[in-house]
Amino acid sequence: MIDSHLHAVAVAGQSIWSDQISRAMLDSGELARRIGADAVTGVTSNPTIFANAITGSDDYDRPLAELAARGASVEEIYAHLVTADIRDACDVLRPVFDATEGRDGFVSVEVSPELAHDTEATVAEAREWSKRVDRPNLLIKVPATPAGIPAITRLIGEGISVNVTLIFSVERYREVMDAYLTGLETFRQIGGDLGGVASVASFFVSRMDTEVDRRLTEIGTPEALALRGEAAVANARVAYDEFLATFRGSRWRALADAGARIQRPLWASTSTKNPDYRDTLYVDTLVAPHTVNTMPLATIDAYQDHGPAKPRIVGPEEIAAARTTLDRLEAVGIDYGDVTATLEREGVDKFVASYRGLIADLTEKRAALGG
């Protein structure tokens, strides 16, 4: 039975994940409540989310003080606080994971963004997070940087489930899918259980419009201005078409026959940044089978309140129109490659800044507590 607008989205084949986690959400039972009320079947996190949760409240002060009193380093405190939240979230979502036979119910934790350009260090830290959390429904977030791509292949090849993050371009997305398939082929060769490996590919949405709209405004022609607010959805829809092509191909079928799970596209950064755009823009335009949309709580609430009760599913017509939109953007002077390279660089830089800010705040709190 469909209980809400988001349940209708779930029936259409898209999973709803919360792009937000905190100790308060866990202790109050809010995450558990949203599983039923809002069709939430997963959680994603990143350094910015934890920075907001830890530095924006006193919910973590008690364990922080206890760790400081024992002489724990700032890095150990960070790992302990994050591990506790991720592990508890995994446990809350474990019934979803079990009920869907491992298709859903995942929680994501990200390797340090400072390692985004270091393959070996990324692999090593991902292994540590996998051991530290020790839950079957954990995804390790690895950025889709040039150094991240081989790390993804190696981790999947070891049977470690991965959430590939910070994808902006269709070309990079193709590399991500290839990395996943190559990793599965490696894991199969060593006798691994392909059914125990999961992955999503996090394609960032709203930031595309933010950057492209800025450039369109600078160009200033009527043709350019008419395309504002069109790039992000078009980019994601074309990426979905690439997903369909890859996971209908013979290479994938051979792996699927051996028990492999599809790597679903995940729409990330789906809160609307421009107040002139409707707050459900990056949800109701991207409903499609075998996808995930991870939303902050405010976006979840907005869709429940006034999102379409019967969402339109992305199909061939929408995909064809999306390709036309990207062509039009190029024709008015938008350099797609430069836009996506800029967004990738800025995405890494923003997460690094959040991580460093969090470490600095923990350092201050540790000192104040006598650590």
C-alpha positions, 0 to 999 in steps of 0.5 A: 500500500502506498502511504505517501508521495515518497512511497509512490517514488519507491514503487516506481523503482527508486530508493529514498536515502537520507543524506543526513545522519546525526547522533540525535537522529539515532537516539531520538528514533527519527531515522527508524521513524522515517524508514516507515513514514518516508520510505527511507531505505538508506543513509549517506554521509560525508565530511560536511554532514558530520561537521554540521552534526558534531560541531553544531550540537553538544550531542557528542560532548560526553563521548568526546570528553571520555575519549579525551580523558583517556588520552585519545588523539583527535584523529582517534576521537573523530574515528570513534564518533563517526564509527559509532554513528555509522555502525548504529545507522547500519543496525537500524537499517539492517532489517531493510537490508535483510528484507531486500536480500542485500539490495537496499538498507545501506549506510555510507561513510567516506574516506578522508577527502585529503586522500582524493588524489592518492590511490594507495592511501584511499584503498588502505583507509577504505579497508580500515573503515570496512574492518572498523564498522564491520557491518554487511550493509556498509558502503565506503565512499570513494571519490571518482577522481583519477586516483579514485578510479583504480581504488574502486576497481581494487576495492570491488576486487577485494569484495568491499562494497563502494559508493562512488562519489563526486561524479559530475561528467558522463565520461567519468561516469563511464569510467566508474561503471567500467571500474566496477565491472573490472573489479567484479571480474577480478573478484570472480576470478579469485572465487569471490561471492559476487552477490555479496558486493554492492555499489552505487554511483553518486552523480551530483546534480544541483551543483551542475546548475549552480555552475552552468547558470553562472556561466549562462548569466555571464554569456547573457544572450537570450538563448543562453539565459533561456537554458538556466536551470536545465543543465543539471537534470539533462546531465543526470538523465543522459547519465541514466541512459549510459547506465541503461546501455552498460547494464544491458550489455553482454559484459554485464550479463555474464557477471549478472549470471554469476550473481553480481548486483547492478551498480545503481546510479545515485542522485546526490546533491538534490537539494535546490540551491537556487531559491527561484527553483522549486524545492523538489526539482531534483527529485520529481524530474529524476524518478527512474527504476534502479536508481537512488535519490539521497536527500537531506531531511528538508527535501524529504519533507518538501516532497512529502508535502507537495511533491507529485503523488504520481511521479513521471518516470524518466523514459526515452523522450526525456532522455532524448530531450536531455541530449538536445539540451546538452547540445544547446548548452554547448552551442551557446558557449558552455564548455562541458568538460571545463564545467565538470572539471571545475565541479570535481575540483571544487567538490574535493576542496569543499569536503577537505575544508569541512574535514579540516574544520571538523578536526580543528573544532575537535582539537579545540574541544579536546583541549577545553576538556583537558585532553 
